[in-house]
Amino acid sequence: MITYNKLWDTMKEKGVSQYRLIKDYGVSAGQIGRLKKNGYVSTHTLERLCEILKCNIEDIVQYISEQ
């Protein structure tokens, strides 16, 4: 399973709120909702988040085996 739990920690470290992602960077509220539910988001969205937060993909995404 892919989780975005690390995203929220990275955002806190970088001082970027969900509101700021939406208002300042144009990330849609729908994308934020999917991230909160560990749903599908495009690689484009992940790339944008890495650019915005100046971080690596492993700072926002984690794979957890379902076994």
N, C-alpha and C positions, 0 to 999 in steps of 0.2 A: 504494500500500500504506500502511496505517496502522501506525505504530510507536509504542511506548510507551517508547522509549529515554530520552526526556527526563524521564519520570516518576522513574526511578531517580536521576538527577542532582538533581532537585528534592527528592526525599525525603532525599537525603544533605545537601543545603543546609539543609533544615528540621529535620534531626535526627530523622526519623521512619523507623523500621525496618519491615520487613515484619512482624516479630513484633508490633510495636506496632499496626500496622494491623489485624491479626487480633484481638489480645487486648483492646486499648483501644477500638477503633472498630468492631468487628464485621464487618470485611471478611472474606469467606470465603476460605479457602485456595484454593478452586477459582478464584475471581476473580483471585487473585494469580498462579496458574498460567497462566490465559489471558492475563493482561497480560505475563507473561514470554515467552510464545510469540507475542505480537502477535496474539492471537486476538480473537474477538468478545467485547465487554463492552457492557453496556447504557449508555445515556446517564445513567441514574440512578446507576450506579457511577461514571461520570466526574464527575458533579456532586458526589457524596459525596467523591471524592478531592480535588476543587477546594476544597470546604468544609474538609476536614480539613487540607489543606496550605496553605490560604489563598493560593491561586494562581489563575491564569487557565488555561483549557483548553490554550492553546498552550504552557504550561509542562509539560504531561504527554503531549500527543499531537502527532504530526507526520505529515504526509502526504508520502510520497515517491513520485513518479511512477515507474511500472514501465517506461517507455520507454527 
